[in-house]
């Protein structure tokens, strides 16, 4: 059996939008998961110490924030890469 | 390229200008420190420390004055990303974050971290979901974006009305914080301080709109950063021998724990009958700093975090800055910078709270009630602390020390017996950040009134020109905020949390659908806006009469309103007609990061058509 696969009128645009969507979902899921995990495990992790802080407290006061900073700059870089690929495809076509 | 397009090159001398601003603030601190040693009175030092930077901000605002519409509303779309990051961070944190969040960490310790986390995560959400697309759209306000996206004047006007509650609440909260500082350190009553602060904020917005707001906001952010860092680094060196308070306050936590036990502080459990967040009036501390989930349960902590994250992500006062940089990539980078600055503040606030609590509790644990430390008398005179031996045991316990939440940052240098200039510096820096945030909220509120309501309702050619309408709205909004503050007793923290809940509940769903779902229609956006707003408005009114956990109920309603808004928006979009061809094209263009802003292109086309028709009629 054969199926007709619809052909996009602008594959570069579609690739760009798909890449953007995947990156957005990955970043937001990662960030919210990190915060949720830190909240859920805070009481348990407080029995361990890191840099003189209880670990659960440290993660919510600093660890997750450092992760969010890294995620924001990584996202910016990745999205610029995705945008750049789209503009390159546009120039070639 | 059309004649309308302008070069988006930032001013190459900005670094030098702000180097001068930084040097001026540092020099002022050094000069006042020397004058303090030479015998200047505390009142004179405080007045100079607050008044000189205010004059500097007004000079910068006057230098950035403009009569150009694009400059007034978008600062010419040529603000470098770091400077926009300064202004965004000052707006997100504001005086409420500087004073009220720090005080909340003092009272709740661990449980207050949800607030700082929420602000930071919200900036990540907005960088990913909204800001780059709003930059490409190029509309001057959030309601005008919704109006252009869905080709609907009514949607634009509705969104403008619905953004009034969060923006007005935040404006009032920031003005109250700035007025509180002014009345503490300048020879002004609270009423006069409110009027004084409102005039300063209105002047800096009136002169150049977004342009003057951006450049004064950057200077205010720099003053805020210097004023926060200097006393705290000195406190850190004195207490831990290291100048990195964010990482070294951990060393003081065991001493703090011992001081809390000595003063009779015991672990607590969440109390459903009482508000989990401290009010603005002086209160005793009831919860140990490190105890997790003592005032808020785990679920309440998560709800508060998510509510603040959603509210920050779609706060109109932050999104109105989405069109000021030169490109989509610059705009995205500017939010990343803002996130860095807000996260640094969120890491710093617990250090201030921990140091202040340690010094205060150690002092009262060691001193008999008959010989209270000098700082306690000084802070009592400013109504920031009250202490008395209520149970007659000869000592001051934790329950007998009542502390004003919003005065903790000011109390730290006093309690540590640091030179008075550092107390004045921290007050001036908190006031600077409050002024920057108040300016942003005032600009957002008034430009929306002028652009999205007045200009849409009154399209007569004889109507007020665009800038005059904006100036009138700025003056009227500042006056209304003044009158409100003189009548109402507003708790800045509670007002800010309610404002974030309103913003999240009302705008998250329609913005998400407008940007990420091309199938969304104007009816869907209406349904999403209306459903979210009704949920949060009804809950806020009910919790105002019901008492109890008002902050948590509002946060839950914010999440519920956002979810309901999404469902209503999708259902209404699927039920009615498909989007028009123009809406689909707009959506496609908005997702393309290349090229001029859609709004600018439309303006250029309109200008070209007008010029062609004028030429034809003259022939």
Interface residues (C-beta under 8 A of the other chain):
Chain A: X13 X16 X17 X20 X21 X23 X24 X27 X28 X31 X32 X35 X36 X39 X40 X42 X43 X46 X51 X52 X53 X54 X56 X57 X58 X60 X61 X62 X64 X65 X66 X68 X69 X71 X72 X73 X75 X76 X79 X80 X83 X86 X87 X90
Chain B: X110 X113 X116 X117 X120 X121 X123 X124 X125 X127 X128 X129 X132 X246 X247 X250 X251 X253 X254 X290 X292 X293 X298 X301 X302 X305 X328 X329 X332 X333 X335 X336 X339 X340 X343 X346 X347 X350 X516 X588 X591 X592 X593 X594
